[in-house]
Amino acid sequence: MFALLAGGSGSAWARDLSKQERDLCTWGAGIAATAQQYKLAGLTLYGARNKLQARRFPQQWMRISALGITEQTYDSPSRLRPESVRQVYYEGCTRHELARR
């Protein structure tokens, strides 16, 4: 029940953010979920970094951020499913963005 309440409160926070801030959190959450998927599949950090290097990013800063998010994900002992990682990252990002104000 607590997880349900926590999940609902995250969406309330997200409504207070600008579209750009929500999009940024959604993008980062997607990168974290992909990194977790790679990690659980047994891909090494080196392999995950190579896959990211091959991707095209619309903004130059996105590549460096994606590499950082991927490293943090690999450093974590978490074995959560990628969907859970996506949700946790998004909620943490929205809290951070609101706190920055």
Buried (B, 14 or more C-beta within 10 A) or exposed (E): EEEEEEEEEBEEBBEEBEEEBBEBBBBBBBBBBBBBBBBBEEBEBEEBBEBBEEEEEEEEEBBEBBBEBBBEBBEBEEEBEBEBBBBBBBBBBBBEBEEEE
